[in-house]
Amino acid sequence: MTEVDFDKFKEMLMEMDADANGNINYSEFLILLTEKQRLLSKENLKITFDTLDFDSSGSLSLAELRRAFEFNGNKKTDLFWVKFMKEVDTNGDGEISFDEFEAAMRALIASK
C-alpha cells in the first residue's frame, strides 16, 4: 500500500465537507469529484478507495459501499445497489477492485 500524507488527506476531507458538519455525504463526495484534475490523480483516487475499504482487503464489498454512502442517511434501495455493483464490478467477482473503482470514477466524471 502507498504511504498516505494524512495532513493532506485531512485537508482534502475538510474541503469536501461543504456544510462543515464533520461528515462527508454522498452529494459532497460527488461535488468534489467534479474537480477533475485534482481528483482523478491516481493518488487521490487511491486515498478515496482506501478510505472506503474499511477492512483493508484491497477491494470494496457491497457492505463497505453501503456503509460509506448511507452513513448520513443517504439510503438507497437494494435494487440501486444491485445495479450499481453490476455496472461497476466488471469482472463479476462481487467486489470492486481499485482498477474497477478508478474506471467507474473516471466514467462518472466524464459524464458530468
N, CA, C and O atoms as CSV, one atom per row, in Angstrom:
chain,resi,resn,atom,element,x,y,z
A,1,MET,N,N,0.848,-1.183,0.000
A,1,MET,CA,C,0.000,0.000,0.000
A,1,MET,C,C,0.891,1.243,0.000
A,1,MET,O,O,1.956,1.247,0.617
A,2,THR,N,N,0.467,2.264,-0.671
A,2,THR,CA,C,1.234,3.505,-0.726
A,2,THR,C,C,1.113,4.257,0.586
A,2,THR,O,O,0.112,4.153,1.295
A,3,GLU,N,N,2.157,5.020,0.894
A,3,GLU,CA,C,2.138,5.834,2.103
A,3,GLU,C,C,1.217,7.029,1.890
A,3,GLU,O,O,1.262,7.683,0.847
A,4,VAL,N,N,0.389,7.304,2.880
A,4,VAL,CA,C,-0.597,8.378,2.763
A,4,VAL,C,C,-0.157,9.572,3.596
A,4,VAL,O,O,0.235,9.415,4.753
A,5,ASP,N,N,-0.219,10.771,3.013
A,5,ASP,CA,C,0.041,12.005,3.727
A,5,ASP,C,C,-1.262,12.385,4.436
A,5,ASP,O,O,-2.149,12.983,3.826
A,6,PHE,N,N,-1.379,12.038,5.730
A,6,PHE,CA,C,-2.641,12.230,6.448
A,6,PHE,C,C,-3.025,13.692,6.606
A,6,PHE,O,O,-4.213,14.012,6.656
A,7,ASP,N,N,-2.050,14.584,6.684
A,7,ASP,CA,C,-2.387,16.017,6.754
A,7,ASP,C,C,-3.049,16.464,5.456
A,7,ASP,O,O,-4.031,17.206,5.476
A,8,LYS,N,N,-2.510,16.013,4.335
A,8,LYS,CA,C,-3.083,16.357,3.038
A,8,LYS,C,C,-4.471,15.724,2.899
A,8,LYS,O,O,-5.405,16.351,2.399
A,9,PHE,N,N,-4.587,14.478,3.348
A,9,PHE,CA,C,-5.873,13.781,3.296
A,9,PHE,C,C,-6.910,14.498,4.167
A,9,PHE,O,O,-8.051,14.688,3.745
A,10,LYS,N,N,-6.515,14.892,5.371
A,10,LYS,CA,C,-7.430,15.601,6.278
A,10,LYS,C,C,-7.884,16.920,5.657
A,10,LYS,O,O,-9.058,17.282,5.727
A,11,GLU,N,N,-6.935,17.633,5.048
A,11,GLU,CA,C,-7.269,18.900,4.381
A,11,GLU,C,C,-8.263,18.662,3.244
A,11,GLU,O,O,-9.215,19.424,3.076
A,12,MET,N,N,-8.039,17.610,2.470
A,12,MET,CA,C,-8.943,17.288,1.371
A,12,MET,C,C,-10.339,16.960,1.908
A,12,MET,O,O,-11.340,17.399,1.342
A,13,LEU,N,N,-10.409,16.200,2.984
A,13,LEU,CA,C,-11.712,15.864,3.570
A,13,LEU,C,C,-12.425,17.106,4.104
A,13,LEU,O,O,-13.642,17.228,3.968
A,14,MET,N,N,-11.676,18.024,4.708
A,14,MET,CA,C,-12.285,19.260,5.218
A,14,MET,C,C,-12.864,20.075,4.066
A,14,MET,O,O,-13.921,20.691,4.203
A,15,GLU,N,N,-12.165,20.076,2.928
A,15,GLU,CA,C,-12.673,20.784,1.754
A,15,GLU,C,C,-13.938,20.120,1.209
A,15,GLU,O,O,-14.840,20.799,0.720
A,16,MET,N,N,-13.996,18.810,1.296
A,16,MET,CA,C,-15.164,18.076,0.812
A,16,MET,C,C,-16.395,18.350,1.664
A,16,MET,O,O,-17.517,18.334,1.159
A,17,ASP,N,N,-16.191,18.599,2.947
A,17,ASP,CA,C,-17.281,18.768,3.894
A,17,ASP,C,C,-17.875,20.174,3.754
A,17,ASP,O,O,-17.622,21.046,4.585
A,18,ALA,N,N,-18.656,20.382,2.713
A,18,ALA,CA,C,-19.184,21.713,2.375
A,18,ALA,C,C,-20.040,22.315,3.480
A,18,ALA,O,O,-20.012,23.529,3.684
A,19,ASP,N,N,-20.799,21.492,4.196
A,19,ASP,CA,C,-21.658,22.034,5.249
A,19,ASP,C,C,-20.986,22.006,6.625
A,19,ASP,O,O,-21.622,22.304,7.636
A,20,ALA,N,N,-19.698,21.647,6.658
A,20,ALA,CA,C,-18.872,21.664,7.877
A,20,ALA,C,C,-19.507,20.929,9.050
A,20,ALA,O,O,-19.400,21.372,10.193
A,21,ASN,N,N,-20.168,19.808,8.772
A,21,ASN,CA,C,-20.778,19.030,9.854
A,21,ASN,C,C,-19.889,17.889,10.325
A,21,ASN,O,O,-20.292,17.099,11.179
A,22,GLY,N,N,-18.682,17.798,9.774
A,22,GLY,CA,C,-17.757,16.762,10.187
A,22,GLY,C,C,-17.940,15.444,9.459
A,22,GLY,O,O,-17.229,14.481,9.745
A,23,ASN,N,N,-18.875,15.380,8.528
A,23,ASN,CA,C,-19.139,14.166,7.762
A,23,ASN,C,C,-19.175,14.487,6.279
A,23,ASN,O,O,-19.557,15.587,5.881
A,24,ILE,N,N,-18.781,13.533,5.477
A,24,ILE,CA,C,-18.840,13.675,4.025
A,24,ILE,C,C,-20.056,12.897,3.544
A,24,ILE,O,O,-20.099,11.671,3.651
A,25,ASN,N,N,-21.038,13.607,3.018
A,25,ASN,CA,C,-22.208,12.896,2.497
A,25,ASN,C,C,-22.021,12.638,1.001
A,25,ASN,O,O,-21.083,13.136,0.378
A,26,TYR,N,N,-22.916,11.869,0.459
A,26,TYR,CA,C,-22.832,11.457,-0.943
A,26,TYR,C,C,-22.775,12.660,-1.888
A,26,TYR,O,O,-21.980,12.668,-2.828
A,27,SER,N,N,-23.598,13.660,-1.651
A,27,SER,CA,C,-23.616,14.845,-2.514
A,27,SER,C,C,-22.288,15.587,-2.464
A,27,SER,O,O,-21.772,16.012,-3.498
A,28,GLU,N,N,-21.735,15.744,-1.269
A,28,GLU,CA,C,-20.449,16.420,-1.137
A,28,GLU,C,C,-19.357,15.637,-1.861
A,28,GLU,O,O,-18.474,16.221,-2.490
A,29,PHE,N,N,-19.425,14.325,-1.768
A,29,PHE,CA,C,-18.463,13.481,-2.446
A,29,PHE,C,C,-18.552,13.680,-3.957
A,29,PHE,O,O,-17.527,13.821,-4.624
A,30,LEU,N,N,-19.760,13.694,-4.497
A,30,LEU,CA,C,-19.932,13.869,-5.939
A,30,LEU,C,C,-19.508,15.251,-6.408
A,30,LEU,O,O,-18.945,15.393,-7.493
A,31,ILE,N,N,-19.774,16.268,-5.601
A,31,ILE,CA,C,-19.356,17.630,-5.959
A,31,ILE,C,C,-17.841,17.690,-6.083
A,31,ILE,O,O,-17.303,18.265,-7.029
A,32,LEU,N,N,-17.171,17.094,-5.124
A,32,LEU,CA,C,-15.714,17.114,-5.172
A,32,LEU,C,C,-15.190,16.345,-6.376
A,32,LEU,O,O,-14.160,16.712,-6.943
A,33,LEU,N,N,-15.879,15.294,-6.769
A,33,LEU,CA,C,-15.441,14.521,-7.925
A,33,LEU,C,C,-15.409,15.343,-9.201
A,33,LEU,O,O,-14.695,15.001,-10.143
A,34,THR,N,N,-16.175,16.421,-9.240
A,34,THR,CA,C,-16.186,17.251,-10.442
A,34,THR,C,C,-14.910,18.075,-10.601
A,34,THR,O,O,-14.670,18.639,-11.669
A,35,GLU,N,N,-14.122,18.146,-9.593
A,35,GLU,CA,C,-12.831,18.827,-9.691
A,35,GLU,C,C,-11.852,17.852,-10.343
A,35,GLU,O,O,-11.002,17.265,-9.673
A,36,LYS,N,N,-11.984,17.693,-11.639
A,36,LYS,CA,C,-11.338,16.625,-12.400
A,36,LYS,C,C,-9.828,16.501,-12.200
A,36,LYS,O,O,-9.352,15.434,-11.813
A,37,GLN,N,N,-9.101,17.514,-12.443
A,37,GLN,CA,C,-7.652,17.379,-12.432
A,37,GLN,C,C,-7.125,16.924,-11.084
A,37,GLN,O,O,-6.242,16.069,-11.015
A,38,ARG,N,N,-7.649,17.476,-10.040
A,38,ARG,CA,C,-7.166,17.121,-8.709
A,38,ARG,C,C,-7.639,15.741,-8.303
A,38,ARG,O,O,-6.859,14.934,-7.798
A,39,LEU,N,N,-8.881,15.476,-8.517
A,39,LEU,CA,C,-9.454,14.220,-8.051
A,39,LEU,C,C,-9.040,13.005,-8.845
A,39,LEU,O,O,-8.863,11.927,-8.276
A,40,LEU,N,N,-8.882,13.151,-10.136
A,40,LEU,CA,C,-8.612,11.985,-10.959
A,40,LEU,C,C,-7.152,11.560,-10.954
A,40,LEU,O,O,-6.758,10.666,-11.702
A,41,SER,N,N,-6.362,12.193,-10.122
A,41,SER,CA,C,-5.000,11.690,-9.989
A,41,SER,C,C,-5.089,10.319,-9.316
A,41,SER,O,O,-5.943,10.082,-8.462
A,42,LYS,N,N,-4.210,9.450,-9.712
A,42,LYS,CA,C,-4.198,8.097,-9.153
A,42,LYS,C,C,-4.063,8.157,-7.624
A,42,LYS,O,O,-4.680,7.365,-6.910
A,43,GLU,N,N,-3.259,9.093,-7.134
A,43,GLU,CA,C,-3.039,9.228,-5.688
A,43,GLU,C,C,-4.347,9.554,-4.957
A,43,GLU,O,O,-4.656,8.932,-3.941
A,44,ASN,N,N,-5.104,10.507,-5.459
A,44,ASN,CA,C,-6.350,10.887,-4.800
A,44,ASN,C,C,-7.405,9.793,-4.901
A,44,ASN,O,O,-8.155,9.559,-3.953
A,45,LEU,N,N,-7.463,9.126,-6.041
A,45,LEU,CA,C,-8.401,8.012,-6.172
A,45,LEU,C,C,-8.031,6.888,-5.207
A,45,LEU,O,O,-8.908,6.248,-4.627
A,46,LYS,N,N,-6.745,6.654,-5.039
A,46,LYS,CA,C,-6.288,5.599,-4.111
A,46,LYS,C,C,-6.632,5.980,-2.673
A,46,LYS,O,O,-7.044,5.120,-1.894
A,47,ILE,N,N,-6.473,7.231,-2.313
A,47,ILE,CA,C,-6.828,7.682,-0.962
A,47,ILE,C,C,-8.319,7.454,-0.723
A,47,ILE,O,O,-8.710,6.946,0.328
A,48,THR,N,N,-9.140,7.824,-1.683
A,48,THR,CA,C,-10.584,7.633,-1.556
A,48,THR,C,C,-10.919,6.157,-1.460
A,48,THR,O,O,-11.704,5.748,-0.604
A,49,PHE,N,N,-10.331,5.358,-2.334
A,49,PHE,CA,C,-10.574,3.917,-2.324
A,49,PHE,C,C,-10.194,3.315,-0.972
A,49,PHE,O,O,-10.969,2.566,-0.377
A,50,ASP,N,N,-9.000,3.648,-0.495
A,50,ASP,CA,C,-8.536,3.109,0.785
A,50,ASP,C,C,-9.419,3.544,1.947
A,50,ASP,O,O,-9.594,2.797,2.909
A,51,THR,N,N,-9.973,4.743,1.863
A,51,THR,CA,C,-10.879,5.227,2.910
A,51,THR,C,C,-12.168,4.408,2.928
A,51,THR,O,O,-12.708,4.120,3.996
A,52,LEU,N,N,-12.651,4.039,1.764
A,52,LEU,CA,C,-13.870,3.237,1.671
A,52,LEU,C,C,-13.623,1.770,2.008
A,52,LEU,O,O,-14.552,1.059,2.390
A,53,ASP,N,N,-12.401,1.320,1.872
A,53,ASP,CA,C,-12.028,-0.077,2.132
A,53,ASP,C,C,-11.814,-0.279,3.635
A,53,ASP,O,O,-10.680,-0.383,4.102
A,54,PHE,N,N,-12.912,-0.331,4.377
A,54,PHE,CA,C,-12.864,-0.375,5.841
A,54,PHE,C,C,-12.067,-1.555,6.380
A,54,PHE,O,O,-11.401,-1.424,7.407
A,55,ASP,N,N,-12.120,-2.705,5.709
A,55,ASP,CA,C,-11.416,-3.885,6.221
A,55,ASP,C,C,-10.017,-4.053,5.616
A,55,ASP,O,O,-9.352,-5.058,5.865
A,56,SER,N,N,-9.575,-3.081,4.829
A,56,SER,CA,C,-8.235,-3.081,4.211
A,56,SER,C,C,-7.967,-4.345,3.400
A,56,SER,O,O,-6.840,-4.839,3.374
A,57,SER,N,N,-8.995,-4.866,2.742
A,57,SER,CA,C,-8.850,-6.091,1.960
A,57,SER,C,C,-8.289,-5.842,0.569
A,57,SER,O,O,-7.878,-6.780,-0.115
A,58,GLY,N,N,-8.269,-4.577,0.147
A,58,GLY,CA,C,-7.806,-4.263,-1.196
A,58,GLY,C,C,-8.928,-4.251,-2.220
A,58,GLY,O,O,-8.691,-4.051,-3.411
A,59,SER,N,N,-10.151,-4.465,-1.750
A,59,SER,CA,C,-11.316,-4.383,-2.629
A,59,SER,C,C,-12.489,-3.855,-1.810
A,59,SER,O,O,-12.477,-3.887,-0.579
A,60,LEU,N,N,-13.503,-3.369,-2.526
A,60,LEU,CA,C,-14.673,-2.814,-1.858
A,60,LEU,C,C,-15.833,-3.789,-1.984
A,60,LEU,O,O,-16.190,-4.212,-3.083
A,61,SER,N,N,-16.406,-4.134,-0.860
A,61,SER,CA,C,-17.585,-5.003,-0.857
A,61,SER,C,C,-18.839,-4.133,-0.908
A,61,SER,O,O,-18.785,-2.927,-0.668
A,62,LEU,N,N,-19.942,-4.753,-1.217
A,62,LEU,CA,C,-21.222,-4.045,-1.207
A,62,LEU,C,C,-21.494,-3.472,0.183
A,62,LEU,O,O,-21.983,-2.349,0.308
A,63,ALA,N,N,-21.181,-4.235,1.217
A,63,ALA,CA,C,-21.401,-3.767,2.595
A,63,ALA,C,C,-20.584,-2.506,2.891
A,63,ALA,O,O,-21.083,-1.582,3.532
A,64,GLU,N,N,-19.332,-2.463,2.427
A,64,GLU,CA,C,-18.497,-1.279,2.661
A,64,GLU,C,C,-19.056,-0.060,1.935
A,64,GLU,O,O,-19.085,1.039,2.489
A,65,LEU,N,N,-19.499,-0.254,0.700
A,65,LEU,CA,C,-20.065,0.866,-0.055
A,65,LEU,C,C,-21.334,1.382,0.587
A,65,LEU,O,O,-21.526,2.592,0.708
A,66,ARG,N,N,-22.192,0.481,0.996
A,66,ARG,CA,C,-23.433,0.904,1.657
A,66,ARG,C,C,-23.119,1.664,2.938
A,66,ARG,O,O,-23.721,2.700,3.219
A,67,ARG,N,N,-22.175,1.145,3.708
A,67,ARG,CA,C,-21.790,1.791,4.968
A,67,ARG,C,C,-21.306,3.220,4.718
A,67,ARG,O,O,-21.692,4.148,5.428
A,68,ALA,N,N,-20.467,3.384,3.710
A,68,ALA,CA,C,-19.898,4.702,3.424
A,68,ALA,C,C,-20.942,5.690,2.930
A,68,ALA,O,O,-20.990,6.827,3.401
A,69,PHE,N,N,-21.775,5.274,1.990
A,69,PHE,CA,C,-22.690,6.215,1.351
A,69,PHE,C,C,-24.013,6.368,2.078
A,69,PHE,O,O,-24.741,7.329,1.828
A,70,GLU,N,N,-24.340,5.452,2.964
A,70,GLU,CA,C,-25.599,5.568,3.692
A,70,GLU,C,C,-25.391,6.094,5.117
A,70,GLU,O,O,-26.346,6.220,5.884
A,71,PHE,N,N,-24.158,6.393,5.455
A,71,PHE,CA,C,-23.825,6.854,6.803
A,71,PHE,C,C,-24.648,8.060,7.226
A,71,PHE,O,O,-25.115,8.120,8.363
A,72,ASN,N,N,-24.830,9.005,6.342
A,72,ASN,CA,C,-25.553,10.240,6.668
A,72,ASN,C,C,-27.011,10.203,6.246
A,72,ASN,O,O,-27.609,11.244,5.974
A,73,GLY,N,N,-27.581,9.015,6.190
A,73,GLY,CA,C,-28.989,8.901,5.857
A,73,GLY,C,C,-29.283,8.869,4.377
A,73,GLY,O,O,-30.443,8.990,3.981
A,74,ASN,N,N,-28.278,8.711,3.552
A,74,ASN,CA,C,-28.470,8.624,2.104
A,74,ASN,C,C,-28.801,7.182,1.724
A,74,ASN,O,O,-28.047,6.533,0.999
A,75,LYS,N,N,-29.919,6.697,2.213
A,75,LYS,CA,C,-30.328,5.313,1.987
A,75,LYS,C,C,-30.688,5.101,0.526
A,75,LYS,O,O,-31.334,5.940,-0.102
A,76,LYS,N,N,-30.263,3.979,0.010
A,76,LYS,CA,C,-30.582,3.569,-1.353
A,76,LYS,C,C,-31.276,2.216,-1.279
A,76,LYS,O,O,-31.103,1.470,-0.316
A,77,THR,N,N,-32.057,1.911,-2.296
A,77,THR,CA,C,-32.766,0.638,-2.329
A,77,THR,C,C,-31.795,-0.497,-2.646
A,77,THR,O,O,-30.703,-0.274,-3.169
A,78,ASP,N,N,-32.210,-1.702,-2.322
A,78,ASP,CA,C,-31.406,-2.868,-2.674
A,78,ASP,C,C,-31.215,-2.931,-4.186
A,78,ASP,O,O,-30.140,-3.296,-4.662
A,79,LEU,N,N,-32.245,-2.579,-4.934
A,79,LEU,CA,C,-32.167,-2.588,-6.395
A,79,LEU,C,C,-31.083,-1.627,-6.889
A,79,LEU,O,O,-30.341,-1.952,-7.816
A,80,PHE,N,N,-30.991,-0.446,-6.273
A,80,PHE,CA,C,-29.936,0.509,-6.633
A,80,PHE,C,C,-28.575,-0.147,-6.494
A,80,PHE,O,O,-27.750,-0.070,-7.404
A,81,TRP,N,N,-28.337,-0.797,-5.352
A,81,TRP,CA,C,-27.023,-1.383,-5.085
A,81,TRP,C,C,-26.734,-2.559,-6.014
A,81,TRP,O,O,-25.591,-2.746,-6.431
A,82,VAL,N,N,-27.746,-3.351,-6.343
A,82,VAL,CA,C,-27.550,-4.454,-7.283
A,82,VAL,C,C,-27.132,-3.905,-8.646
A,82,VAL,O,O,-26.193,-4.408,-9.262
A,83,LYS,N,N,-27.831,-2.876,-9.110
A,83,LYS,CA,C,-27.499,-2.251,-10.394
A,83,LYS,C,C,-26.111,-1.611,-10.351
A,83,LYS,O,O,-25.335,-1.727,-11.299
A,84,PHE,N,N,-25.813,-0.941,-9.251
A,84,PHE,CA,C,-24.513,-0.293,-9.090
A,84,PHE,C,C,-23.387,-1.321,-9.189
A,84,PHE,O,O,-22.426,-1.130,-9.934
A,85,MET,N,N,-23.514,-2.407,-8.433
A,85,MET,CA,C,-22.468,-3.428,-8.450
A,85,MET,C,C,-22.344,-4.056,-9.833
A,85,MET,O,O,-21.235,-4.321,-10.300
A,86,LYS,N,N,-23.467,-4.294,-10.484
A,86,LYS,CA,C,-23.421,-4.903,-11.816
A,86,LYS,C,C,-22.673,-4.002,-12.796
A,86,LYS,O,O,-21.942,-4.483,-13.661
A,87,GLU,N,N,-22.862,-2.703,-12.652
A,87,GLU,CA,C,-22.223,-1.743,-13.538
A,87,GLU,C,C,-20.736,-1.569,-13.235
A,87,GLU,O,O,-19.921,-1.480,-14.153
A,88,VAL,N,N,-20.386,-1.520,-11.964
A,88,VAL,CA,C,-19.012,-1.198,-11.566
A,88,VAL,C,C,-18.132,-2.450,-11.454
A,88,VAL,O,O,-16.955,-2.412,-11.811
A,89,ASP,N,N,-18.691,-3.542,-10.966
A,89,ASP,CA,C,-17.938,-4.792,-10.783
A,89,ASP,C,C,-17.842,-5.524,-12.115
A,89,ASP,O,O,-18.565,-6.490,-12.360
A,90,THR,N,N,-16.946,-5.056,-12.965
A,90,THR,CA,C,-16.890,-5.538,-14.348
A,90,THR,C,C,-16.430,-6.989,-14.479
A,90,THR,O,O,-16.753,-7.639,-15.473
A,91,ASN,N,N,-15.686,-7.514,-13.504
A,91,ASN,CA,C,-15.266,-8.910,-13.607
A,91,ASN,C,C,-16.230,-9.857,-12.894
A,91,ASN,O,O,-16.042,-11.074,-12.926
A,92,GLY,N,N,-17.270,-9.300,-12.246
A,92,GLY,CA,C,-18.326,-10.106,-11.646
A,92,GLY,C,C,-17.938,-10.917,-10.435
A,92,GLY,O,O,-18.585,-11.920,-10.134
A,93,ASP,N,N,-16.886,-10.506,-9.723
A,93,ASP,CA,C,-16.457,-11.286,-8.558
A,93,ASP,C,C,-17.122,-10.864,-7.246
A,93,ASP,O,O,-16.814,-11.409,-6.186
A,94,GLY,N,N,-18.041,-9.884,-7.322
A,94,GLY,CA,C,-18.750,-9.442,-6.129
A,94,GLY,C,C,-18.008,-8.398,-5.305
A,94,GLY,O,O,-18.484,-7.999,-4.242
A,95,GLU,N,N,-16.868,-7.959,-5.773
A,95,GLU,CA,C,-16.055,-6.951,-5.098
A,95,GLU,C,C,-15.613,-5.929,-6.141
A,95,GLU,O,O,-15.562,-6.230,-7.334
A,96,ILE,N,N,-15.295,-4.727,-5.686
A,96,ILE,CA,C,-14.800,-3.692,-6.596
A,96,ILE,C,C,-13.311,-3.502,-6.326
A,96,ILE,O,O,-12.908,-3.090,-5.238
A,97,SER,N,N,-12.511,-3.808,-7.330
A,97,SER,CA,C,-11.064,-3.622,-7.223
A,97,SER,C,C,-10.742,-2.142,-7.416
A,97,SER,O,O,-11.599,-1.351,-7.812
A,98,PHE,N,N,-9.497,-1.786,-7.131
A,98,PHE,CA,C,-9.101,-0.400,-7.364
A,98,PHE,C,C,-9.248,-0.044,-8.835
A,98,PHE,O,O,-9.714,1.049,-9.157
A,99,ASP,N,N,-8.861,-0.941,-9.733
A,99,ASP,CA,C,-8.972,-0.658,-11.168
A,99,ASP,C,C,-10.423,-0.421,-11.571
A,99,ASP,O,O,-10.705,0.481,-12.360
A,100,GLU,N,N,-11.349,-1.222,-11.039
A,100,GLU,CA,C,-12.770,-1.036,-11.341
A,100,GLU,C,C,-13.276,0.284,-10.762
A,100,GLU,O,O,-14.050,0.992,-11.406
A,101,PHE,N,N,-12.840,0.613,-9.551
A,101,PHE,CA,C,-13.214,1.869,-8.906
A,101,PHE,C,C,-12.710,3.052,-9.717
A,101,PHE,O,O,-13.450,4.004,-9.966
A,102,GLU,N,N,-11.447,2.991,-10.128
A,102,GLU,CA,C,-10.854,4.075,-10.917
A,102,GLU,C,C,-11.622,4.256,-12.230
A,102,GLU,O,O,-11.936,5.384,-12.610
A,103,ALA,N,N,-11.921,3.174,-12.912
A,103,ALA,CA,C,-12.663,3.260,-14.177
A,103,ALA,C,C,-14.053,3.868,-13.951
A,103,ALA,O,O,-14.505,4.689,-14.749
A,104,ALA,N,N,-14.724,3.474,-12.878
A,104,ALA,CA,C,-16.062,3.999,-12.575
A,104,ALA,C,C,-16.010,5.495,-12.264
A,104,ALA,O,O,-16.869,6.253,-12.716
A,105,MET,N,N,-15.012,5.920,-11.498
A,105,MET,CA,C,-14.884,7.334,-11.152
A,105,MET,C,C,-14.568,8.159,-12.392
A,105,MET,O,O,-15.106,9.253,-12.557
A,106,ARG,N,N,-13.716,7.657,-13.253
A,106,ARG,CA,C,-13.393,8.376,-14.488
A,106,ARG,C,C,-14.607,8.465,-15.395
A,106,ARG,O,O,-14.837,9.497,-16.026
A,107,ALA,N,N,-15.387,7.394,-15.468
A,107,ALA,CA,C,-16.611,7.408,-16.276
A,107,ALA,C,C,-17.627,8.389,-15.692
A,107,ALA,O,O,-18.298,9.103,-16.438
A,108,LEU,N,N,-17.741,8.427,-14.381
A,108,LEU,CA,C,-18.658,9.347,-13.713
A,108,LEU,C,C,-18.281,10.790,-14.023
A,108,LEU,O,O,-19.142,11.609,-14.346
A,109,ILE,N,N,-17.011,11.092,-13.923
A,109,ILE,CA,C,-16.536,12.453,-14.202
A,109,ILE,C,C,-16.755,12.799,-15.663
A,109,ILE,O,O,-17.171,13.915,-15.973
A,110,ALA,N,N,-16.484,11.868,-16.565
A,110,ALA,CA,C,-16.649,12.119,-17.993
A,110,ALA,C,C,-18.106,12.390,-18.350
A,110,ALA,O,O,-18.388,13.108,-19.309
A,111,SER,N,N,-19.029,11.821,-17.584
A,111,SER,CA,C,-20.441,12.007,-17.896
A,111,SER,C,C,-20.984,13.330,-17.375
A,111,SER,O,O,-22.103,13.704,-17.726
A,112,LYS,N,N,-20.235,14.045,-16.556
A,112,LYS,CA,C,-20.685,15.325,-15.985
A,112,LYS,C,C,-20.498,16.438,-16.970
A,112,LYS,O,O,-20.819,17.588,-16.670
